[in-house]
Amino acid sequence: MVEAADAIAAELTDTRQRIDRPAAERTVLTVATFAGAGRRLLPGALAGFVSDHPEVELTILEAEPEESLPAVREGRADLALAYHYDGPPPARPGDRSGLDWTPLGVDPLRVVLPRGHPVAVRCSTRPEPPHPAELADQRWILGCRKSAARFAHHAALAGVELRIACTATDYDFARSLVRAGVGIALIPEIGLTRHEELIDLPLAEPSPRRHLGLALSRRRRGPAARPAEQLASRLVDQARAWTPSGPASWVEPGRYVPGKKWDRDPSGGRAGGEGV
């Protein structure tokens, strides 16, 4: 019943837009994305897309997955860049989410330190990722509210109680607090910006990581369906071209061919046709 209701709502939204929009008006393509992917992946994919599709009018929504994925299911967005923490979603027989998920890579959380910090100095001579126990006496600036709970859980497993100075929603703000000497920060890799006074390091395993991907509706139709698939293909290429700081932290994304299933990814999981 939920799937049927979502399908009807999506069709009504599409029909309403067709009625309200004159025939000569441009095709509207709505993309929902979280801020990190919107800054790191989306502009490169749009650079060629915009010039190749002058008839398409883009609308960009900044939204976390809790908002963006329902927006695609309900037809309020055509494509979503999102993430989750629990590993790539498995292919489930009878899945009724209404979404196809394509993995774009794994986004690990990294610790940001002043370059003169003792742990940073130690890693320059003995490049082993720091363990939370090595940082037990530090004040933490957590750069993402959702990652805060994940990291607290991992730290507790290591017998470390976090001393939190700030839980921010802006990565630049978090880095500025590190530069000011307030503490050290935990920031997703896709949100990092290099700064000469700071260094970022991976954490020893196990550590939290976000799985990035894009979502399209299985019921895609109408004038925006084909541009959405073409933009999805460009986003996969952009994810492949982006080079994070360590090869172990990145999973090769699937290759998208319009009208076909997503290829299998090298990790052995399905890279497409998966429910979210």
C-alpha positions in Angstrom: 0.0 0.0 0.0 2.9 2.4 0.8 4.5 1.7 -2.5 1.2 2.2 -4.4 0.6 5.5 -2.5 4.1 6.7 -3.4 3.6 5.8 -7.0 0.3 7.6 -7.2 1.7 10.7 -5.4 4.6 10.8 -7.9 2.3 10.5 -10.9 0.0 13.3 -9.5 3.0 15.5 -8.9 4.3 15.0 -12.5 0.8 15.5 -14.0 0.3 18.7 -11.9 3.6 20.1 -13.1 2.7 19.3 -16.7 -0.6 21.1 -16.4 0.9 24.1 -14.7 3.8 24.4 -17.2 3.3 25.8 -20.7 4.4 23.4 -23.5 7.3 25.8 -24.4 8.7 25.9 -20.9 12.0 24.2 -20.2 12.3 20.8 -18.6 12.8 21.1 -14.8 15.4 18.7 -13.3 15.5 18.7 -9.5 18.6 17.3 -7.8 18.7 16.8 -4.0 22.1 16.6 -2.4 23.9 16.8 1.0 26.4 19.6 1.2 29.6 17.6 0.9 28.6 15.9 -2.3 27.1 19.2 -3.6 30.5 20.8 -3.1 32.8 18.0 -4.2 31.0 16.0 -6.9 28.0 17.9 -8.3 29.8 21.0 -9.8 32.1 18.8 -11.9 29.2 16.7 -13.2 27.1 19.8 -14.0 29.9 21.7 -15.8 29.4 19.7 -19.0 25.8 18.8 -18.4 24.6 22.4 -18.4 26.2 23.3 -21.7 25.0 20.0 -23.3 21.4 20.5 -22.1 20.4 24.2 -22.5 16.7 23.1 -22.4 17.0 21.8 -18.9 16.3 24.1 -16.0 18.1 22.9 -12.9 16.8 23.1 -9.3 19.2 22.1 -6.5 17.9 21.2 -3.1 20.4 20.9 -0.2 19.0 18.1 1.9 20.2 15.3 4.2 19.3 11.7 3.2 16.3 11.7 5.5 14.8 14.4 3.3 16.3 13.7 -0.1 15.4 10.0 -0.5 11.7 10.5 0.3 11.7 13.5 -2.1 12.8 11.1 -4.9 10.3 8.5 -3.9 7.5 11.0 -3.9 8.5 12.7 -7.2 9.6 16.0 -5.7 13.2 15.4 -6.8 14.5 13.4 -9.8 17.9 12.4 -8.4 19.5 12.4 -4.9 23.1 12.3 -3.7 23.0 10.7 -0.3 24.9 8.6 2.2 24.4 6.0 4.9 26.5 4.4 7.5 25.5 0.7 7.6 27.3 -0.6 4.5 26.0 -0.7 0.9 22.3 -1.7 0.9 21.9 -5.4 -0.1 19.6 -6.5 -2.9 16.5 -7.6 -1.2 13.9 -9.7 -3.0 10.6 -7.9 -3.0 12.1 -4.5 -2.0 9.4 -1.9 -2.0 11.4 1.3 -1.5 10.9 2.5 -5.1 14.6 3.5 -5.4 17.6 2.3 -7.2 20.9 2.9 -5.4 24.2 3.3 -7.1 27.4 3.3 -4.8 29.8 6.1 -5.5 32.4 5.3 -2.9 33.2 5.1 0.8 33.8 8.3 2.7 35.8 7.7 5.9 35.9 10.0 8.9 39.3 11.6 9.4 40.8 13.4 12.4 42.0 16.9 11.8 45.0 18.1 13.9 47.4 21.0 14.1 50.6 20.1 12.3 52.6 20.4 15.5 50.3 18.1 17.5 52.2 15.2 19.1 50.1 12.6 17.2 50.7 14.4 13.9 54.5 14.4 14.6 54.4 10.7 15.6 52.6 9.8 12.4 55.2 11.6 10.3 57.9 9.2 11.4 55.7 6.1 12.2 52.7 6.3 9.8 50.3 4.2 11.7 46.7 5.6 12.0 46.0 6.9 15.5 43.7 4.8 17.7 41.0 6.6 19.8 42.9 5.6 22.9 45.9 7.6 21.7 43.6 10.7 21.6 41.7 10.0 24.8 42.7 13.2 26.5 41.8 15.4 23.6 38.8 17.8 23.3 36.9 16.9 20.2 35.1 19.1 17.6 32.7 16.8 15.8 31.9 18.1 12.3 28.7 16.2 11.7 25.9 15.6 14.2 25.1 12.1 12.8 28.8 11.1 12.9 29.0 12.2 16.5 26.9 9.2 17.7 28.7 6.8 15.5 32.1 7.9 16.7 31.0 7.9 20.3 30.0 4.3 19.9 33.3 3.3 18.4 35.2 5.2 21.1 33.2 3.4 23.8 34.2 0.1 22.3 37.8 1.2 22.6 37.2 2.1 26.2 37.5 5.9 25.5 35.0 8.5 26.7 34.9 11.4 24.4 35.4 15.0 25.7 33.4 17.0 23.2 34.1 20.7 22.9 31.6 21.3 20.0 29.3 19.5 17.7 29.2 21.6 14.5 27.2 21.4 11.3 29.8 23.4 9.2 33.1 21.8 8.4 34.9 25.2 7.9 33.7 26.2 11.4 35.1 23.0 12.8 38.5 23.5 11.2 38.6 27.1 12.4 38.2 25.9 16.0 41.1 23.5 15.5 43.3 26.3 14.2 42.2 28.4 17.3 43.5 25.6 19.6 40.0 24.5 20.9 40.6 20.9 20.1 40.8 18.3 17.3 38.1 17.7 14.8 36.4 14.6 13.2 35.3 15.4 9.6 34.2 13.2 6.7 36.8 13.0 4.0 34.5 14.5 1.3 34.2 17.7 3.5 37.9 18.3 3.9 39.7 21.4 2.7 43.5 21.4 2.9 45.0 24.1 5.2 48.8 24.6 5.7 48.4 24.7 9.5 46.4 21.5 9.7 46.8 17.8 8.9 44.2 15.1 8.6 44.7 11.5 9.4 42.7 8.3 9.1 41.6 6.6 12.3 42.7 3.0 13.2 40.1 0.4 12.3 37.3 -0.1 13.0 36.2 3.5 12.5 33.0 5.0 11.2 32.6 5.6 7.5 29.8 6.9 5.2 28.8 5.1 2.1 28.0 7.5 -0.7 25.6 6.9 -3.5 23.0 8.3 -5.8 19.3 7.4 -5.9 16.9 7.4 -8.8 13.2 6.4 -8.8 12.4 3.1 -10.3 9.2 4.7 -11.7 11.1 7.5 -13.5 9.1 8.9 -16.4 8.3 12.2 -18.0 10.6 14.8 -19.6 13.1 14.9 -16.7 13.7 11.1 -16.7 16.4 11.0 -19.4 18.3 14.1 -18.3 18.4 12.6 -14.7 19.9 9.3 -16.1 22.5 11.3 -18.1 23.4 13.4 -15.0 23.7 10.2 -13.0 26.2 8.8 -15.5 28.3 12.0 -15.2 28.2 11.8 -11.4 29.6 8.3 -11.5 32.4 9.5 -13.7 33.0 12.4 -11.3 33.2 10.1 -8.3 35.7 7.9 -10.2 37.8 10.9 -11.0 37.9 12.3 -7.4 40.9 11.0 -5.6 40.7 10.9 -1.8 43.8 10.8 0.4 44.1 7.0 0.6 43.3 4.2 -1.9 42.0 2.0 0.9 39.3 4.4 1.7 37.7 4.5 -1.7 35.5 1.9 -3.5 35.5 2.1 -7.3 32.0 3.2 -8.2 29.7 1.4 -10.6 29.5 2.2 -14.3 26.2 3.6 -15.4 24.8 2.7 -18.8 21.4 4.4 -19.5 18.6 1.8 -19.8 20.7 -1.0 -18.3 21.5 -2.3 -14.8 24.4 -0.9 -12.9 27.5 -3.0 -13.2 28.9 -5.0 -10.3 31.4 -3.1 -8.2 34.9 -4.5 -7.5 34.0 -5.2 -3.9 31.7 -7.9 -5.1 28.4 -6.2 -4.1 25.8 -5.2 -6.6 26.3 -1.7 -7.9 22.8 -1.1 -9.1 19.2 -2.1 -9.1 19.4 -2.1 -5.3 16.6 -0.8 -3.0 17.2 1.9 -0.5 
